[in-house]
Amino acid sequence: MNLNEDDHPIHPSTIGGINQLPEDEKRAIYSRVIPQKLLEIYDISPTLIDPQGNNLLELNCPAISSVVELSFYHRHGAQDPVMYGEITDTLNGQIHILFYTIRDPDGPRFDVDKMPDGTSTKMGTLCRNLEAEKAAIKAGLAPAQIRPGLRLLSEGIDAFENFVLSLEQTFFFSEPLHYHNAVILEHTGSHTSKDANSWSVFTPVLPLAAICSQDWIVPLHFASQRRRIACACAPGQYMMAS
């Protein structure tokens, strides 16, 4: 490993490695995850600082951790970030997306992320605000969405792939929270493989995108790259066309 005079890696390739860098270097690296289109839409400086000097990118990435939590706001004081992500390392040092979303901060909000008393639902994995979910469904939102999206999935994937490539990694992993997440991602073009415990989907370009889940009950079927695929939902889940 090459070290500079400050004894930290010049080119860290993992989240754990990045988290050990000085704050300004961590910020510079993690800002690569933000799609350029978001800066253009909301007229935000590449520094991610507004004209009043307010920081629009909040990072939770302590040096002892191998997880980073990113919250990027379109304006200071906004209720929700326009982009939110949680990223970690696998045991083998590959990049693993735990959660990634881009939402319309000016769209109607549905409290599927919290109970009426304010308790977090952990996006429905800990508990569920069913009334908010029903209202979100009627408004056309997909599972776990608290606001409508901005239709920037392609730009988000491009930004994340460039981030992974900048770390000199050749693929990354994502574990979809719902079936529709997997289906939408796989519209970018993928191949599948199966072992005893999981379905894996690999994009045949660099970096390779892999999607892994331990509890899918129906395989995904593919015709060819960038063709539509057929998939079935588990009980209680639903899909929406992208």
Secondary structure in CASP SS format (residue, H / E / C, confidence):
PFRMAT SS
TARGET T0000
AUTHOR 0000-0000-0000
METHOD secondary structure of the structure
MODEL  1
M C 1.00
N C 1.00
L E 1.00
N C 1.00
E C 1.00
D C 1.00
D C 1.00
H C 1.00
P E 1.00
I C 1.00
H C 1.00
P C 1.00
S C 1.00
T C 1.00
I H 1.00
G H 1.00
G H 1.00
I H 1.00
N C 1.00
Q C 1.00
L C 1.00
P C 1.00
E H 1.00
D H 1.00
E H 1.00
K H 1.00
R H 1.00
A H 1.00
I H 1.00
Y H 1.00
S H 1.00
R H 1.00
V H 1.00
I C 1.00
P C 1.00
Q H 1.00
K H 1.00
L H 1.00
L H 1.00
E H 1.00
I H 1.00
Y C 1.00
D C 1.00
I C 1.00
S C 1.00
P C 1.00
T C 1.00
L C 1.00
I E 1.00
D C 1.00
P C 1.00
Q C 1.00
G C 1.00
N C 1.00
N E 1.00
L C 1.00
L E 1.00
E E 1.00
L E 1.00
N E 1.00
C C 1.00
P C 1.00
A C 1.00
I C 1.00
S C 1.00
S C 1.00
V E 1.00
V E 1.00
E E 1.00
L E 1.00
S E 1.00
F E 1.00
Y C 1.00
H C 1.00
R C 1.00
H C 1.00
G C 1.00
A C 1.00
Q C 1.00
D C 1.00
P C 1.00
V C 1.00
M E 1.00
Y E 1.00
G E 1.00
E E 1.00
I E 1.00
T E 1.00
D E 1.00
T C 1.00
L C 1.00
N C 1.00
G C 1.00
Q C 1.00
I E 1.00
H E 1.00
I E 1.00
L E 1.00
F E 1.00
Y E 1.00
T E 1.00
I E 1.00
R E 1.00
D C 1.00
P C 1.00
D C 1.00
G C 1.00
P C 1.00
R C 1.00
F C 1.00
D C 1.00
V C 1.00
D C 1.00
K E 1.00
M C 1.00
P C 1.00
D C 1.00
G C 1.00
T C 1.00
S E 1.00
T C 1.00
K C 1.00
M C 1.00
G C 1.00
T C 1.00
L C 1.00
C C 1.00
R C 1.00
N C 1.00
L H 1.00
E H 1.00
A H 1.00
E H 1.00
K H 1.00
A H 1.00
A H 1.00
I H 1.00
K H 1.00
A C 1.00
G C 1.00
L C 1.00
A C 1.00
P C 1.00
A C 1.00
Q C 1.00
I C 1.00
R C 1.00
P C 1.00
G E 1.00
L C 1.00
R C 1.00
L C 1.00
L H 1.00
S H 1.00
E H 1.00
G H 1.00
I H 1.00
D H 1.00
A H 1.00
F H 1.00
E H 1.00
N H 1.00
F H 1.00
V H 1.00
L H 1.00
S H 1.00
L C 1.00
E C 1.00
Q C 1.00
T C 1.00
F E 1.00
F E 1.00
F E 1.00
S E 1.00
E C 1.00
P C 1.00
L C 1.00
H C 1.00
Y H 1.00
H H 1.00
N H 1.00
A H 1.00
V H 1.00
I H 1.00
L H 1.00
E H 1.00
H C 1.00
T C 1.00
G C 1.00
S C 1.00
H E 1.00
T E 1.00
S E 1.00
K E 1.00
D C 1.00
A C 1.00
N C 1.00
S C 1.00
W E 1.00
S E 1.00
V E 1.00
F E 1.00
T C 1.00
P C 1.00
V C 1.00
L C 1.00
P C 1.00
L E 1.00
A E 1.00
A E 1.00
I E 1.00
C E 1.00
S E 1.00
Q C 1.00
D C 1.00
W C 1.00
I C 1.00
V C 1.00
P C 1.00
L C 1.00
H E 1.00
F C 1.00
A C 1.00
S C 1.00
Q C 1.00
R C 1.00
R C 1.00
R C 1.00
I C 1.00
A E 1.00
C C 1.00
A C 1.00
C C 1.00
A C 1.00
P C 1.00
G C 1.00
Q C 1.00
Y C 1.00
M C 1.00
M C 1.00
A C 1.00
S C 1.00
END
